[in-house]
Amino acid sequence: MVENKSRPRTVVAMIRHGEKIDNTIFDRFKYDWVAHDPILTPNGCFYAREKGVNIKKHHIVEWEELVGGNFDKITVESSPYCRTMMTAANICLGMDVTEFKVNYMFSES
């Protein structure tokens, strides 16, 4: 069997959004828009950034070994909701990734 060297080395990791402002002590500051598209709490932002640091420090090397080579590029994608975009932005900060993409196919119908 001939090995296909042109195949991209891809790993997909899905992460749930960080702690959102509803259902927390910040609930008293909730406005109508928050009920439909809540933002992250400060803790939610902090832990998302820490998740990015953890991924960069521990998992990237593991995943590169799994696929048999180094990644050329790391792409972070998010659904179009405030909480998920804020999570993605903070994960990117932790990983030193400069951008993320909004994927409108990752949304509720």
C-alpha positions as a Markdown table, in Angstrom:
| # | Residue | x | y | z |
|---|---|---|---|---|
| 1 | Met | 0.0 | 0.0 | 0.0 |
| 2 | Val | 1.3 | 3.5 | -0.9 |
| 3 | Glu | 1.1 | 6.1 | 1.9 |
| 4 | Asn | -0.6 | 9.3 | 0.9 |
| 5 | Lys | 1.9 | 12.0 | 2.0 |
| 6 | Ser | -0.3 | 14.9 | 0.7 |
| 7 | Arg | -3.1 | 14.1 | 3.1 |
| 8 | Pro | -3.5 | 17.0 | 5.6 |
| 9 | Arg | -2.7 | 16.2 | 9.2 |
| 10 | Thr | -5.9 | 17.1 | 11.0 |
| 11 | Val | -7.2 | 16.7 | 14.6 |
| 12 | Val | -10.6 | 18.0 | 15.5 |
| 13 | Ala | -11.2 | 18.9 | 19.2 |
| 14 | Met | -14.5 | 20.2 | 20.4 |
| 15 | Ile | -14.8 | 22.3 | 23.5 |
| 16 | Arg | -17.9 | 23.6 | 25.2 |
| 17 | His | -18.1 | 27.3 | 25.9 |
| 18 | Gly | -17.0 | 28.7 | 29.3 |
| 19 | Glu | -19.2 | 29.8 | 32.2 |
| 20 | Lys | -21.9 | 32.1 | 30.9 |
| 21 | Ile | -23.3 | 35.1 | 32.8 |
| 22 | Asp | -26.8 | 33.7 | 33.2 |
| 23 | Asn | -27.2 | 31.1 | 35.9 |
| 24 | Thr | -24.6 | 32.9 | 38.0 |
| 25 | Ile | -24.4 | 35.6 | 40.6 |
| 26 | Phe | -24.2 | 38.1 | 37.7 |
| 27 | Asp | -27.8 | 37.1 | 36.8 |
| 28 | Arg | -29.0 | 40.4 | 38.5 |
| 29 | Phe | -27.2 | 42.3 | 35.7 |
| 30 | Lys | -29.0 | 40.4 | 33.0 |
| 31 | Tyr | -30.6 | 42.3 | 30.1 |
| 32 | Asp | -32.9 | 41.0 | 27.5 |
| 33 | Trp | -30.1 | 40.3 | 25.0 |
| 34 | Val | -28.2 | 38.3 | 27.6 |
| 35 | Ala | -31.1 | 35.8 | 28.0 |
| 36 | His | -30.8 | 34.9 | 24.3 |
| 37 | Asp | -27.0 | 35.2 | 23.8 |
| 38 | Pro | -25.3 | 35.5 | 27.2 |
| 39 | Ile | -21.6 | 36.5 | 27.5 |
| 40 | Leu | -19.0 | 34.8 | 29.6 |
| 41 | Thr | -18.3 | 35.6 | 33.2 |
| 42 | Pro | -14.8 | 36.7 | 34.1 |
| 43 | Asn | -14.2 | 33.2 | 35.4 |
| 44 | Gly | -15.4 | 31.8 | 32.1 |
| 45 | Cys | -12.8 | 34.0 | 30.2 |
| 46 | Phe | -10.1 | 33.0 | 32.6 |
| 47 | Tyr | -10.7 | 29.2 | 32.3 |
| 48 | Ala | -11.0 | 29.4 | 28.5 |
| 49 | Arg | -7.6 | 31.1 | 28.4 |
| 50 | Glu | -6.2 | 28.5 | 30.7 |
| 51 | Lys | -7.6 | 25.8 | 28.5 |
| 52 | Gly | -5.7 | 27.3 | 25.6 |
| 53 | Val | -2.5 | 27.3 | 27.6 |
| 54 | Asn | -3.1 | 23.6 | 28.5 |
| 55 | Ile | -3.8 | 22.6 | 24.9 |
| 56 | Lys | -0.6 | 24.3 | 23.7 |
| 57 | Lys | 1.5 | 22.9 | 26.5 |
| 58 | His | 0.3 | 19.4 | 26.7 |
| 59 | His | -2.0 | 18.3 | 23.8 |
| 60 | Ile | -0.5 | 19.7 | 20.6 |
| 61 | Val | 2.6 | 17.5 | 20.9 |
| 62 | Glu | 0.5 | 14.5 | 21.7 |
| 63 | Trp | -1.8 | 15.1 | 18.7 |
| 64 | Glu | 1.2 | 15.7 | 16.4 |
| 65 | Glu | 2.6 | 12.4 | 17.4 |
| 66 | Leu | -0.8 | 10.8 | 16.7 |
| 67 | Val | -0.9 | 12.1 | 13.2 |
| 68 | Gly | 2.8 | 11.5 | 12.5 |
| 69 | Gly | 4.0 | 15.0 | 12.0 |
| 70 | Asn | 3.8 | 18.7 | 12.9 |
| 71 | Phe | 0.8 | 20.8 | 12.2 |
| 72 | Asp | 1.3 | 23.5 | 9.5 |
| 73 | Lys | -1.5 | 25.5 | 11.0 |
| 74 | Ile | -3.9 | 25.6 | 13.9 |
| 75 | Thr | -7.4 | 26.7 | 13.1 |
| 76 | Val | -9.9 | 27.6 | 15.8 |
| 77 | Glu | -13.6 | 27.8 | 14.9 |
| 78 | Ser | -16.6 | 29.0 | 16.8 |
| 79 | Ser | -20.3 | 29.1 | 16.5 |
| 80 | Pro | -21.7 | 32.7 | 16.1 |
| 81 | Tyr | -22.8 | 33.1 | 19.7 |
| 82 | Cys | -21.2 | 35.6 | 22.1 |
| 83 | Arg | -20.3 | 32.9 | 24.7 |
| 84 | Thr | -18.7 | 30.7 | 22.1 |
| 85 | Met | -16.8 | 33.5 | 20.3 |
| 86 | Met | -15.5 | 34.8 | 23.7 |
| 87 | Thr | -14.4 | 31.2 | 24.6 |
| 88 | Ala | -12.7 | 30.8 | 21.2 |
| 89 | Ala | -10.9 | 34.2 | 21.6 |
| 90 | Asn | -9.6 | 33.4 | 25.0 |
| 91 | Ile | -8.5 | 29.9 | 24.0 |
| 92 | Cys | -6.6 | 31.6 | 21.1 |
| 93 | Leu | -5.0 | 33.9 | 23.6 |
| 94 | Gly | -3.8 | 31.0 | 25.6 |
| 95 | Met | -2.5 | 29.2 | 22.6 |
| 96 | Asp | -0.9 | 32.2 | 21.0 |
| 97 | Val | -3.1 | 31.8 | 18.0 |
| 98 | Thr | -3.9 | 35.2 | 16.3 |
| 99 | Glu | -7.4 | 34.5 | 14.9 |
| 100 | Phe | -10.4 | 32.3 | 14.9 |
| 101 | Lys | -13.1 | 31.7 | 12.4 |
| 102 | Val | -16.9 | 32.0 | 13.0 |
| 103 | Asn | -18.6 | 29.0 | 11.4 |
| 104 | Tyr | -22.3 | 29.7 | 10.9 |
| 105 | Met | -23.0 | 26.0 | 10.4 |
| 106 | Phe | -22.3 | 25.5 | 14.1 |
| 107 | Ser | -25.5 | 27.0 | 15.3 |
| 108 | Glu | -28.9 | 26.1 | 16.6 |
| 109 | Ser | -31.8 | 25.9 | 14.2 |
